[in-house]
Amino acid sequence: MFIILSTGAYLENLFFHRLPFFPENIRISLFIIMFCLIATVEIYLYVFLKKAKMKREKYLQAKWKEKISNMLSNIIIYGDEDDGLEKVVDHFLPRFKKLPLNNKRVREILIDEIRVYHANFTGFTADVLKELFVRLKLYQYTLKN
């Protein structure tokens, strides 16, 4: 900590008090060095923030994908043709409506997962997924893309 404070005092003394006494070429060199130092710090800061943002995005993506996959898996396990399509959809619809569907990331993950599950299953399960897709009004977002 003391080194940082003493470095700051040294730079202040160098650039504000002694600078007029240096020859022209040394002044120009000092300003170039200062510019490069500031640019380097900004680049490192930009890279650090970009990596932190990417890590956060990846974490949130994995979190929501796991949660949505579990919910869709519950439909497959629960779904029974004897109960009827409407009853199964009505059972799971409130749980899916609790998801923040106004969040683009969550909405896109849900749409993609429903598409994957719908492609992998046929019959009653596919019908339940299709009805859930329609009841959640996700079709309006797929038309925009």
Secondary structure, DSSP 8 states (H G I E B T S, - for coil): -HHHHHHHHHHHIIIIIIGGGS-HHHHHHHHHHHHHHHHHHHHHHHHHHHHHHHHHHHHHHHHHHHHHHHHHHHHHHH--TTT-HHHHHHHHHHHHHTS-TTSHHHHHHHHHHHHHHHHH--THHHHHHHHHHHHTT-HHHHHH-
